[in-house]
Amino acid sequence: MEDLDSVKEPFRQTLHGNLEDSKWKKISYIFFVLTVIFLAGSAIFIFLYFDNENNDDIITEWKWKPIGSRIKTRWAENLDQNKIWQEYPRPQLERKDWINLNGPWKYSIRRPEDLSPNPHDGYILVPFPIESALSGVMKTFTKDDILWYEKEVNIPKEWNGKHILLNFGAVDWKCEIYINKRKVGEHTGGYSYFYFDITNFLKDGKNKILLKVKDVTDTVYSTWGKYQPVGKQTITPNGIWYTSSSGIWQNVWLEPVNENFIQKVEINNDFDTQEIKIKFIMSNDTKLHIECYVKFNEQIVGENKGIANEEISIKLSNENFKPWSPSEPNIYIITAKLFSDSGKELDSITSYTTIRKIESKKDKIGKLRIFLNNKPLFNMGPLDQGFWPDGLYTPPSEEAMVYDIQKLKDLGFNAIRKHVKVEPFRYYYECDKIGMVVWQDMPSGNVDGSGSWDSTHMDGGTDSVRTQESKDNYYKEWGEIIENLKFFQCIIVWTPFNEAWGQFETEAVVNFTQKKDNSRLINAASGGNHRPVGNFLDLHTYSAPSYPLQYDGLINVIGEYGGLGLEIKNHTWKDDNWGYQVLNDKLELTNRYIEYINNLIELIPQGISAAIYTQTTDVEGEINGLMTYDRNETKIYDAIKGYHEKLISSLSE
């Protein structure tokens, strides 16, 4: 027995040791599995935390305020972050049912290699560009940055069964749109309206809208060509070049429609036959029925029925024929309903129009003039760049935007040259209502000095050298601008180029513009390089207006002059300021301005038919505005109104 026990004992010890090893191995294995599960769970938690649609990125409450210490307008002080630009954004085609998406959005700035915008950097107030004080961010945005926007929305139950359109007034420059992590589409061009039908990307409950934006402004980026259209924007502001406006800078909104809906309203009124001619462009080629009514002063003055995508004509009686002009800005209200073949109402919109005639024609002394409604009209207006010290490209509010237009009207101007910038639709609507003719510039690009500028000879100067991608960008965006704005009758002139900035293929560009819209005049090259195409020979003469080059085959105008500078303490953007000619006080500036108006009156018999004074307001370092940059001070006396009236009446017949 002892021998057997002595044999068993080592075996028991070995077995016990093996069991102990096995136990610890099992414990180690369990611990390892639990560790893996813990780490995997942590990773999933982190992913879900940063990707959760309800994630506030540690920001539980955001109270907007403008950023920076620079001057701001009085409208900035009264902004409510939840009530930004409340007016329906598209007055030419208005629906009652819509959701305003202006207000706080999440944002982040990332590098191209970053796959996700999370975690977010904070909140931005849309539609103010990220570089602006009113955005609540005011950060420089470079060519190597990606700007992400995010917002959650609930689609009303009443919209069930409808198609949901996501509308953007303007996003600078290239953007991709995602709904609930699925890509809807993309758009390029910083100055044109666009929309997407997002119906098939939506789900019940909350929906996440995500925008990915790229904007190289005036820097080189080979994929898009040497430069994109930028106007006066630059990432290095100096002199006549100003702070850039990247990302969303006009209204964003949602609206429900049926599968068949009115996509666009086209106006082709005939002044001579007293007919309002309207085409309601459908979302497809379906031949559906339209009922259209026209009102003036709340009274129906005409009605007709027709087919969508085909022109509907409404003849006005002599009694109800009310032409539009700056002195009488008459407006007709249009209502239209779209019906199915069975008589079911599919869409209902409100629009408006004016009726006027614009042409180039010789006056009684044989000079080519701008004729409005069969009468010569001297166009007297300011160069208007549409910049704001707090919102940059974006006015603080509609009230602020309208203030500029009405102020110019009150000073006796009848025209505005919208300089290398495009405004929101409501700007042109207000010009129609107030009575201001508009010269609309194409925002310039490719300003690299590759061409030469000659302002004193016909056919002088040389084209800028542009890549094919750059040319394509130009044609695409200019075409979209014309298509989006040609509804507005206040616009009477298209200006493709300014001072040879990126000017190329002028004759081809003029032909392109005419094909897009042959109902307006074309100022092919404001300030040079002059070409015998279009309707104008446009001279820029600083400071006094002059007439160094005459050309009988075109309307002769002074597209820029003046630039009288006056610095108003505590109302300047910075300390280092300039003007083309700096004066000492308001009285001296007013007297010099009146002197220039008298010069223009003397030039009218020689052929000058319009004059554009530089400029509406100071802009950043420029102090040659009629008003300070913050719009708090008018730097010229109201007496100029009488001189404007004398100037304009000098050309009347």
C-alpha positions as CSV (number, residue, x, y, z in Angstrom):
1,M,0.0,0.0,0.0
2,E,2.8,2.4,0.9
3,D,4.4,1.7,-2.4
4,L,1.1,2.4,-4.2
5,D,0.6,5.6,-2.2
6,S,4.1,6.7,-2.9
7,V,3.5,6.3,-6.5
8,K,0.1,8.1,-6.4
9,E,1.2,11.1,-4.5
10,P,3.5,12.6,-7.2
11,F,0.7,11.9,-9.6
12,R,-1.8,13.8,-7.4
13,Q,0.6,16.7,-7.1
14,T,1.1,16.8,-10.9
15,L,-2.6,16.5,-11.5
16,H,-3.3,19.3,-8.9
17,G,-0.7,21.5,-10.6
18,N,-2.2,20.9,-14.0
19,L,-5.6,21.7,-12.6
20,E,-4.3,24.9,-11.1
21,D,-2.6,25.8,-14.4
22,S,-5.8,25.1,-16.3
23,K,-7.8,27.2,-13.9
24,W,-5.5,30.2,-14.3
25,K,-5.5,29.7,-18.1
26,K,-9.3,29.7,-18.1
27,I,-9.3,32.9,-15.9
28,S,-6.8,34.5,-18.2
29,Y,-8.9,33.6,-21.3
30,I,-12.0,35.0,-19.7
31,F,-10.2,38.1,-18.7
32,F,-8.9,38.5,-22.3
33,V,-12.3,38.0,-23.8
34,L,-13.8,40.5,-21.3
35,T,-11.1,43.0,-22.2
36,V,-11.7,42.6,-25.9
37,I,-15.4,43.1,-25.3
38,F,-14.8,46.1,-23.2
39,L,-12.5,47.7,-25.7
40,A,-14.9,46.9,-28.6
41,G,-17.8,48.3,-26.6
42,S,-15.8,51.4,-25.8
43,A,-15.0,51.9,-29.5
44,I,-18.6,51.4,-30.4
45,F,-19.7,53.8,-27.7
46,I,-17.2,56.4,-28.9
47,F,-18.3,56.0,-32.5
48,L,-21.9,56.2,-31.6
49,Y,-21.3,59.1,-29.3
50,F,-19.6,61.2,-31.9
51,D,-21.9,60.0,-34.7
52,N,-25.2,60.1,-32.8
53,E,-27.7,62.3,-34.4
54,N,-28.7,63.8,-31.1
55,N,-25.1,64.5,-30.1
56,D,-24.5,68.1,-29.1
57,D,-20.7,67.7,-29.0
58,I,-20.6,68.8,-25.3
59,I,-22.3,72.1,-26.4
60,T,-25.6,72.0,-24.4
61,E,-26.6,75.5,-25.2
62,W,-25.4,78.1,-27.7
63,K,-26.1,81.8,-27.3
64,W,-25.2,83.6,-30.5
65,K,-23.3,86.9,-30.5
66,P,-21.3,88.7,-33.2
67,I,-17.6,88.1,-33.1
68,G,-14.8,90.6,-33.3
69,S,-14.2,94.3,-32.4
70,R,-14.7,95.8,-35.8
71,I,-17.6,98.2,-36.6
72,K,-21.1,96.7,-37.0
73,T,-24.4,97.9,-38.3
74,R,-27.3,98.7,-36.0
75,W,-29.3,95.7,-37.4
76,A,-26.7,93.4,-35.9
77,E,-27.6,94.4,-32.4
78,N,-31.2,93.2,-32.8
79,L,-30.7,89.8,-34.4
80,D,-32.5,86.8,-32.9
81,Q,-30.6,83.6,-33.7
82,N,-33.9,81.8,-34.2
83,K,-35.5,84.4,-36.5
84,I,-33.0,85.0,-39.2
85,W,-34.2,86.2,-42.6
86,Q,-37.9,85.2,-42.0
87,E,-39.3,86.4,-45.4
88,Y,-40.0,83.8,-48.0
89,P,-36.8,83.7,-50.0
90,R,-38.1,83.4,-53.6
91,P,-40.8,86.0,-54.3
92,Q,-40.9,85.1,-58.0
93,L,-42.4,81.7,-57.1
94,E,-43.8,81.7,-53.6
95,R,-45.6,78.9,-51.8
96,K,-47.5,79.2,-48.5
97,D,-46.1,76.0,-46.9
98,W,-42.3,76.1,-46.2
99,I,-39.8,75.7,-43.3
100,N,-37.0,78.3,-42.8
101,L,-33.7,76.5,-42.1
102,N,-31.8,79.7,-41.3
103,G,-30.4,79.8,-37.8
104,P,-27.9,77.8,-35.7
105,W,-26.2,74.8,-37.5
106,K,-23.4,72.7,-36.2
107,Y,-20.1,73.3,-38.1
108,S,-16.6,72.0,-38.2
109,I,-13.5,72.8,-40.2
110,R,-11.5,69.8,-41.2
111,R,-8.7,68.8,-43.6
112,P,-9.4,66.8,-46.8
113,E,-8.0,63.6,-45.3
114,D,-10.4,63.7,-42.4
115,L,-13.3,61.3,-43.1
116,S,-15.7,62.7,-40.6
117,P,-16.7,66.2,-39.4
118,N,-17.1,64.8,-35.8
119,P,-16.6,66.1,-33.2
120,H,-18.0,69.4,-34.3
121,D,-16.3,72.7,-33.5
122,G,-19.4,74.5,-32.4
123,Y,-22.3,76.3,-34.0
124,I,-22.6,78.8,-36.9
125,L,-25.4,81.1,-37.6
126,V,-26.7,80.4,-41.2
127,P,-26.8,82.1,-43.7
128,F,-23.8,84.3,-42.6
129,P,-20.4,83.2,-44.2
130,I,-18.0,81.7,-41.8
131,E,-15.5,84.6,-42.1
132,S,-18.1,87.1,-40.9
133,A,-18.8,88.4,-37.4
134,L,-22.5,87.6,-37.7
135,S,-21.7,83.9,-38.2
136,G,-20.6,83.7,-34.6
137,V,-17.4,82.1,-35.9
138,M,-15.3,84.5,-37.9
139,K,-12.5,82.2,-39.0
140,T,-10.4,82.4,-42.1
141,F,-11.1,79.6,-44.5
142,T,-8.3,78.4,-46.7
143,K,-8.0,76.3,-49.9
144,D,-7.0,73.3,-47.8
145,D,-10.0,73.3,-45.5
146,I,-13.3,71.5,-45.7
147,L,-16.3,73.2,-44.1
148,W,-19.0,70.9,-42.7
149,Y,-22.5,72.0,-41.8
150,E,-25.0,69.8,-39.9
151,K,-28.6,70.4,-38.9
152,E,-31.4,68.1,-37.8
153,V,-35.0,68.7,-39.0
154,N,-38.4,67.1,-38.4
155,I,-40.6,66.8,-41.5
156,P,-44.2,67.7,-40.6
157,K,-46.6,64.8,-40.7
158,E,-48.9,67.0,-43.0
159,W,-46.1,66.7,-45.6
160,N,-46.4,62.9,-45.8
161,G,-46.8,61.8,-49.4
162,K,-45.3,65.0,-50.7
163,H,-42.0,65.5,-52.4
164,I,-39.7,67.6,-50.2
165,L,-37.4,70.1,-51.8
166,L,-34.2,71.4,-50.1
167,N,-33.4,74.9,-51.4
168,F,-30.2,76.9,-51.2
169,G,-30.0,80.6,-52.2
170,A,-26.2,80.4,-52.6
171,V,-23.3,78.3,-51.2
172,D,-19.7,79.3,-52.1
173,W,-18.3,77.4,-53.8
174,K,-18.5,73.6,-54.2
175,C,-20.8,71.7,-51.9
176,E,-22.0,68.1,-51.4
177,I,-25.3,67.4,-49.7
178,Y,-26.0,64.4,-47.6
179,I,-29.3,63.3,-45.9
180,N,-29.0,60.7,-43.2
181,K,-25.5,59.8,-44.3
182,R,-26.5,59.3,-48.0
183,K,-25.3,61.6,-50.7
184,V,-28.0,63.5,-52.4
185,G,-25.9,65.4,-54.9
186,E,-23.5,68.3,-55.3
187,H,-23.3,71.8,-56.8
188,T,-20.6,74.2,-57.9
189,G,-20.9,77.9,-58.1
190,G,-21.0,80.5,-55.3
191,Y,-23.7,82.8,-56.8
192,S,-26.5,80.7,-58.0
193,Y,-29.7,79.2,-56.5
194,F,-30.2,75.4,-56.5
195,Y,-32.3,72.8,-55.0
196,F,-32.5,69.0,-54.5
197,D,-35.5,66.7,-54.1
198,I,-34.6,64.8,-50.9
199,T,-37.8,62.8,-50.5
200,N,-36.2,59.3,-51.0
201,F,-33.5,60.1,-48.4
202,L,-35.8,60.9,-45.6
203,K,-37.0,58.8,-42.7
204,D,-39.6,59.1,-39.9
205,G,-38.6,61.4,-37.0
206,K,-35.4,63.4,-37.1
207,N,-33.4,63.8,-40.3
208,K,-29.8,64.9,-40.5
209,I,-28.7,67.4,-43.2
210,L,-25.0,67.4,-43.8
211,L,-23.1,69.8,-46.2
212,K,-19.5,69.4,-47.2
213,V,-18.1,72.7,-48.6
214,K,-14.9,73.5,-50.4
215,D,-13.9,77.1,-51.4
216,V,-10.5,78.0,-52.7
217,T,-11.5,81.6,-53.4
218,D,-8.7,83.3,-55.3
219,T,-6.0,80.7,-54.8
220,V,-4.8,78.2,-57.4
221,Y,-6.5,74.8,-57.5
222,S,-5.8,72.7,-60.5
223,T,-8.9,70.5,-60.6
224,W,-11.3,73.5,-61.0
225,G,-9.1,75.6,-63.2
226,K,-6.9,78.5,-62.3
227,Y,-9.6,80.5,-60.5
228,Q,-13.3,80.2,-59.8
229,P,-15.6,83.3,-60.0
230,V,-15.0,85.2,-56.8
231,G,-15.8,88.9,-57.5
232,K,-13.9,91.1,-55.0
233,Q,-13.3,88.2,-52.5
234,T,-9.8,87.3,-51.4
235,I,-8.1,85.4,-48.6
236,T,-5.6,88.3,-48.3
237,P,-7.8,91.5,-48.1
238,N,-6.1,94.6,-49.3
239,G,-7.0,97.8,-51.3
240,I,-10.0,97.0,-53.6
241,W,-10.1,93.3,-52.6
242,Y,-12.1,92.3,-49.6
243,T,-12.6,89.5,-47.1
244,S,-14.0,86.3,-48.6
245,S,-17.4,84.8,-47.9
246,S,-17.2,81.0,-47.8
247,G,-19.9,78.4,-47.4
248,I,-23.7,79.1,-47.0
249,W,-24.3,82.8,-47.5
250,Q,-28.0,83.0,-48.6
251,N,-31.2,81.4,-47.4
252,V,-31.8,77.7,-46.8
253,W,-35.4,76.4,-46.8
254,L,-37.6,73.3,-47.2
255,E,-40.9,73.1,-49.0
256,P,-43.4,70.3,-50.0
257,V,-44.6,69.8,-53.5
258,N,-46.5,67.1,-55.4
259,E,-44.8,64.9,-58.0
260,N,-45.8,67.5,-60.6
261,F,-45.1,71.0,-59.6
262,I,-44.2,74.5,-61.0
263,Q,-40.5,74.7,-61.0
264,K,-39.9,78.1,-62.5
265,V,-41.8,81.2,-63.8
266,E,-40.6,82.8,-67.0
267,I,-41.7,86.3,-68.0
268,N,-41.7,87.6,-71.6
269,N,-44.0,90.7,-71.4
270,D,-44.7,92.7,-74.5
271,F,-44.9,96.4,-73.8
272,D,-46.1,97.4,-77.3
273,T,-49.1,95.0,-77.4
274,Q,-49.8,95.5,-73.6
275,E,-49.6,91.8,-72.9
276,I,-48.3,89.9,-69.9
277,K,-46.7,86.7,-71.2
278,I,-45.9,84.0,-68.7
279,K,-44.6,80.5,-68.9
280,F,-44.9,78.2,-66.0
281,I,-42.1,75.7,-66.3
282,M,-42.9,72.2,-64.9
283,S,-40.7,69.8,-63.2
284,N,-41.3,67.5,-66.2
285,D,-42.8,67.7,-69.6
286,T,-46.3,66.7,-68.5
287,K,-49.0,68.8,-70.3
288,L,-51.0,69.9,-67.3
289,H,-53.5,72.7,-67.0
290,I,-52.8,76.1,-65.5
291,E,-55.2,78.8,-64.3
292,C,-53.6,82.3,-64.0
293,Y,-54.9,85.5,-62.6
294,V,-53.3,89.0,-62.6
295,K,-54.1,91.7,-60.1
296,F,-53.3,95.4,-59.8
297,N,-54.1,97.1,-56.5
298,E,-56.0,94.1,-55.3
299,Q,-58.3,94.1,-58.4
300,I,-58.2,91.3,-61.0
301,V,-57.2,92.9,-64.3
302,G,-56.7,89.8,-66.4
303,E,-56.9,86.0,-66.4
304,N,-56.3,83.1,-68.7
305,K,-56.0,79.3,-68.8
306,G,-53.3,77.4,-70.5
307,I,-50.9,74.5,-70.5
308,A,-47.8,74.2,-68.4
309,N,-44.5,74.7,-70.2
310,E,-46.4,76.8,-72.8
311,E,-46.7,80.6,-72.9
312,I,-49.9,82.1,-71.5
313,S,-50.8,85.6,-72.7
314,I,-53.0,88.1,-70.8
315,K,-54.0,91.2,-72.6
316,L,-54.3,94.4,-70.6
317,S,-56.8,97.0,-71.3
318,N,-55.7,100.6,-71.7
319,E,-57.2,101.4,-68.3
320,N,-55.2,98.5,-66.7
321,F,-51.9,99.0,-68.6
322,K,-49.5,100.4,-65.9
323,P,-45.9,100.5,-67.2
324,W,-43.0,100.2,-64.7
325,S,-40.4,102.9,-64.4
326,P,-38.3,104.3,-61.6
327,S,-40.8,107.1,-61.2
328,E,-43.8,104.8,-61.3
329,P,-42.7,101.3,-60.1
330,N,-46.1,99.6,-60.9
331,I,-46.3,95.9,-60.0
332,Y,-48.9,93.2,-61.0
333,I,-49.5,90.3,-58.6
334,I,-49.8,86.9,-60.3
335,T,-51.5,83.8,-58.8
336,A,-51.5,80.5,-60.6
337,K,-52.8,77.0,-59.9
338,L,-51.8,73.7,-61.5
339,F,-54.4,71.0,-62.1
340,S,-54.3,67.4,-63.2
341,D,-56.4,66.1,-66.1
342,S,-59.1,65.1,-63.6
343,G,-59.2,68.6,-62.1
344,K,-57.2,68.0,-58.9
345,E,-55.2,70.9,-57.7
346,L,-51.5,70.0,-57.8
347,D,-49.7,73.3,-57.0
348,S,-50.6,76.8,-56.1
349,I,-48.1,79.7,-56.3
350,T,-47.9,83.5,-56.0
351,S,-45.7,85.6,-58.3
352,Y,-45.5,89.1,-59.7
353,T,-44.4,91.0,-62.7
354,T,-43.9,94.5,-64.1
355,I,-44.2,95.5,-67.7
356,R,-41.6,97.7,-69.3
357,K,-39.5,98.0,-72.5
358,I,-35.8,98.4,-72.7
359,E,-33.8,99.0,-75.9
360,S,-30.9,100.8,-77.5
361,K,-32.2,103.6,-79.8
362,K,-31.1,106.9,-81.2
363,D,-32.5,110.1,-79.7
364,K,-33.5,113.2,-81.6
365,I,-29.9,114.4,-82.0
366,G,-28.8,111.0,-83.4
367,K,-27.0,109.7,-80.2
368,L,-27.6,106.1,-79.1
369,R,-29.3,106.1,-75.7
370,I,-30.9,103.7,-73.2
371,F,-34.6,103.8,-74.0
372,L,-37.1,102.8,-71.3
373,N,-40.7,102.5,-72.5
374,N,-39.9,104.3,-75.7
375,K,-38.3,107.3,-74.0
376,P,-34.6,108.0,-73.3
377,L,-33.6,107.5,-69.7
378,F,-30.4,108.8,-68.2
379,N,-29.2,106.1,-65.8
380,M,-27.7,107.7,-62.7
381,G,-26.6,105.3,-60.0
382,P,-23.8,104.2,-57.6
383,L,-21.5,101.3,-57.9
384,D,-22.9,99.0,-55.3
385,Q,-20.6,96.2,-54.0
386,G,-23.0,94.7,-51.5
387,F,-20.5,94.2,-48.6
388,W,-21.4,94.6,-44.9
389,P,-18.9,95.0,-42.0
390,D,-20.7,92.3,-40.0
391,G,-22.2,90.0,-42.5
392,L,-19.7,90.5,-45.4
393,Y,-21.6,89.1,-48.4
394,T,-24.8,88.7,-46.4
395,P,-26.9,91.7,-45.2
396,P,-27.8,91.3,-41.5
397,S,-31.5,91.3,-42.4
398,E,-34.0,92.2,-45.2
399,E,-34.6,95.5,-43.4
400,A,-30.9,96.3,-43.7
401,M,-30.8,95.3,-47.3
402,V,-33.8,97.4,-48.2
403,Y,-32.3,100.4,-46.3
404,D,-29.5,100.6,-48.9
405,I,-31.9,100.6,-51.8
406,Q,-34.4,103.1,-50.3
407,K,-31.6,105.4,-49.2
408,L,-30.3,105.6,-52.8
409,K,-33.8,106.2,-54.0
410,D,-34.2,109.0,-51.5
411,L,-31.0,110.6,-52.7
412,G,-32.4,110.8,-56.2
413,F,-30.7,107.9,-57.9
414,N,-32.6,105.8,-60.4
415,A,-30.1,103.0,-61.1
416,I,-27.7,100.7,-59.3
417,R,-24.7,98.9,-60.7
418,K,-24.4,95.6,-58.8
419,H,-20.7,95.3,-58.9
420,V,-19.2,91.8,-59.5
421,K,-21.6,90.3,-57.0
422,V,-25.1,88.7,-57.0
423,E,-27.7,89.4,-54.4
424,P,-30.5,87.3,-52.9
425,F,-33.7,87.1,-55.0
426,R,-35.5,89.5,-52.6
427,Y,-33.0,92.3,-53.4
428,Y,-34.2,92.4,-57.0
429,Y,-37.8,92.1,-55.9
430,E,-37.3,95.2,-53.7
431,C,-35.6,97.1,-56.6
432,D,-38.7,96.2,-58.6
433,K,-41.0,97.5,-55.8
434,I,-39.0,100.7,-55.0
435,G,-38.2,101.5,-58.6
436,M,-34.4,101.1,-59.3
437,V,-33.0,99.9,-62.6
438,V,-30.1,97.4,-62.1
439,W,-27.0,96.8,-64.1
440,Q,-25.9,93.3,-63.1
441,D,-22.2,92.3,-63.3
442,M,-20.8,88.8,-63.5
443,P,-18.5,88.1,-60.5
444,S,-15.0,88.2,-61.9
445,G,-12.3,85.6,-61.6
446,N,-8.9,84.7,-63.0
447,V,-7.5,88.2,-62.1
448,D,-3.9,87.2,-62.5
449,G,-2.4,89.8,-64.8
450,S,-2.0,87.4,-67.7
451,G,-3.8,89.8,-70.0
452,S,-3.3,93.5,-70.7
453,W,-5.8,96.3,-70.1
454,D,-6.4,99.2,-72.5
455,S,-9.2,101.6,-71.6
456,T,-8.5,104.3,-74.2
457,H,-8.8,102.5,-77.5
458,M,-11.3,100.3,-79.3
459,D,-10.0,96.7,-79.6
460,G,-7.1,97.4,-77.3
461,G,-5.7,95.1,-74.6
462,T,-5.3,91.3,-74.7
463,D,-7.3,88.5,-73.2
464,S,-6.5,86.8,-69.9
465,V,-5.0,83.3,-70.2
466,R,-7.6,80.9,-68.8
467,T,-7.6,77.1,-68.6
468,Q,-10.5,75.2,-70.1
469,E,-11.7,74.4,-66.6
470,S,-11.7,78.1,-65.7
471,K,-13.7,78.9,-68.8
472,D,-16.1,76.1,-68.1
473,N,-16.6,77.5,-64.6
474,Y,-17.3,80.9,-66.0
475,Y,-19.9,79.8,-68.6
476,K,-21.6,77.5,-66.2
477,E,-22.0,80.1,-63.4
478,W,-22.8,83.0,-65.7
479,G,-25.5,81.0,-67.4
480,E,-27.0,80.0,-64.1
481,I,-27.0,83.6,-62.8
482,I,-28.8,84.8,-66.0
483,E,-31.3,82.0,-65.8
484,N,-32.0,82.7,-62.1
485,L,-32.3,86.5,-62.4
486,K,-33.8,87.2,-65.8
487,F,-37.3,87.1,-64.2
488,F,-36.6,90.4,-62.5
489,Q,-37.6,93.3,-64.8
490,C,-35.5,95.9,-62.8
491,I,-32.4,94.3,-64.4
492,I,-31.9,96.0,-67.7
493,V,-28.1,95.4,-68.3
494,W,-25.9,92.3,-68.2
495,T,-22.2,93.0,-67.7
496,P,-19.9,90.0,-68.4
497,F,-16.6,91.6,-67.7
498,N,-15.1,94.5,-65.7
499,E,-11.8,96.2,-66.4
500,A,-10.4,93.2,-68.3
501,W,-10.4,91.1,-65.0
502,G,-10.3,87.6,-66.4
503,Q,-11.7,88.9,-69.7
504,F,-11.6,86.3,-72.5
505,E,-13.4,85.4,-75.8
506,T,-15.5,88.6,-75.4
507,E,-17.5,88.1,-78.6
508,A,-18.3,84.5,-77.7
509,V,-19.3,85.5,-74.2
510,V,-21.6,88.2,-75.5
511,N,-23.2,85.7,-77.9
512,F,-23.7,83.3,-75.0
513,T,-25.3,86.0,-73.0
514,Q,-27.7,87.0,-75.8
515,K,-28.7,83.4,-76.3
516,K,-29.5,83.1,-72.6
517,D,-31.5,86.4,-72.6
518,N,-32.0,88.7,-75.6
519,S,-34.4,91.0,-73.8
520,R,-31.8,93.2,-72.2
521,L,-28.8,95.3,-73.1
522,I,-25.3,93.9,-72.8
523,N,-22.3,95.9,-71.4
524,A,-19.6,93.6,-72.8
525,A,-16.6,95.1,-71.1
526,S,-17.1,97.8,-68.4
527,G,-14.0,100.0,-68.4
528,G,-12.1,98.1,-71.1
529,N,-11.0,96.1,-73.0
530,H,-13.5,97.6,-75.4
531,R,-14.9,95.5,-78.2
532,P,-17.5,96.5,-80.9
533,V,-20.0,94.0,-79.5
534,G,-23.0,94.3,-77.2
535,N,-24.6,97.7,-76.6
536,F,-22.1,99.9,-74.7
537,L,-18.8,101.6,-74.7
538,D,-18.2,101.9,-71.0
539,L,-15.5,104.3,-69.7
540,H,-14.0,104.5,-66.2
541,T,-12.7,107.9,-65.3
542,Y,-11.4,108.8,-61.8
543,S,-12.1,111.1,-60.2
544,A,-14.0,113.6,-62.4
545,P,-16.2,112.2,-65.2
546,S,-14.8,112.6,-68.7
547,Y,-15.2,111.3,-72.2
548,P,-11.8,110.4,-73.7
549,L,-13.1,107.9,-76.2
550,Q,-16.2,108.2,-78.4
551,Y,-17.8,105.4,-80.4
552,D,-20.9,106.1,-82.4
553,G,-21.9,102.5,-82.8
554,L,-22.6,101.9,-79.1
555,I,-24.2,103.7,-76.2
556,N,-21.6,105.7,-74.5
557,V,-21.6,105.6,-70.7
558,I,-19.3,106.3,-67.8
559,G,-19.4,103.0,-65.8
560,E,-17.3,104.3,-62.9
561,Y,-16.2,107.7,-61.7
562,G,-15.9,109.7,-58.5
563,G,-14.5,107.8,-55.5
564,L,-14.6,110.9,-53.3
565,G,-13.2,109.9,-50.0
566,L,-14.1,111.2,-46.5
567,E,-13.1,109.5,-43.3
568,I,-15.6,109.6,-40.4
569,K,-14.0,108.8,-37.1
570,N,-15.3,105.7,-35.2
571,H,-17.0,104.5,-38.4
572,T,-14.1,103.0,-40.3
573,W,-13.2,99.3,-40.7
574,K,-9.5,100.0,-39.9
575,D,-7.1,102.8,-39.4
576,D,-5.3,102.7,-42.8
577,N,-7.9,104.0,-45.2
578,W,-7.9,105.4,-48.8
579,G,-10.1,107.1,-51.4
580,Y,-9.5,108.1,-55.0
581,Q,-9.6,111.7,-53.8
582,V,-9.8,112.4,-50.1
583,L,-11.7,115.5,-48.9
584,N,-12.0,117.2,-45.5
585,D,-15.6,117.4,-44.6
586,K,-19.2,116.7,-45.7
587,L,-19.7,120.2,-47.3
588,E,-16.5,119.9,-49.4
589,L,-17.5,116.4,-50.6
590,T,-21.0,117.6,-51.5
591,N,-19.7,120.6,-53.4
592,R,-17.2,118.4,-55.4
593,Y,-20.0,115.9,-56.1
594,I,-22.3,118.6,-57.4
595,E,-19.5,119.9,-59.6
596,Y,-19.2,116.4,-61.1
597,I,-23.0,116.3,-61.7
598,N,-22.7,119.6,-63.7
599,N,-19.9,118.1,-65.7
600,L,-22.2,115.1,-66.6
601,I,-24.9,117.5,-67.7
602,E,-22.5,119.1,-70.1
603,L,-21.4,115.7,-71.5
604,I,-25.0,114.6,-72.3
605,P,-25.1,116.4,-75.7
606,Q,-21.8,114.7,-76.6
607,G,-23.4,111.3,-76.1
608,I,-23.0,110.2,-72.5
609,S,-26.1,108.3,-71.5
610,A,-25.4,107.0,-68.0
611,A,-23.0,107.5,-65.1
612,I,-22.1,105.2,-62.2
613,Y,-20.6,106.9,-59.1
614,T,-18.2,105.0,-56.9
615,Q,-19.8,104.1,-54.5
616,T,-22.8,103.4,-52.2
617,T,-20.8,102.8,-48.9
618,D,-17.3,102.6,-47.7
619,V,-16.0,99.0,-48.0
620,E,-13.3,97.8,-45.6
621,G,-10.3,100.1,-46.3
622,E,-12.1,102.2,-48.9
623,I,-13.7,105.4,-47.6
624,N,-15.2,106.7,-50.9
625,G,-18.8,105.7,-50.0
626,L,-21.8,108.0,-49.9
627,M,-22.4,106.3,-46.5
628,T,-20.0,104.8,-43.9
629,Y,-19.5,101.1,-44.0
630,D,-21.8,100.6,-40.9
631,R,-24.5,102.7,-42.6
632,N,-24.7,105.0,-39.5
633,E,-23.6,108.2,-41.3
634,T,-24.4,109.7,-44.7
635,K,-21.4,111.6,-45.8
636,I,-23.2,113.8,-48.4
637,Y,-26.0,116.3,-48.1
638,D,-29.5,115.5,-49.4
639,A,-29.2,118.5,-51.7
640,I,-27.7,116.2,-54.3
641,K,-31.2,114.8,-55.0
642,G,-32.2,118.0,-56.8
643,Y,-29.1,117.8,-59.0
644,H,-29.8,114.2,-59.8
645,E,-33.3,115.2,-60.9
646,K,-31.8,118.0,-63.1
647,L,-29.3,115.5,-64.6
648,I,-31.9,112.9,-65.4
649,S,-34.4,115.4,-66.8
650,S,-31.7,116.8,-69.1
651,L,-32.1,113.7,-71.4
652,S,-35.9,113.7,-71.4
653,E,-37.7,114.4,-74.7
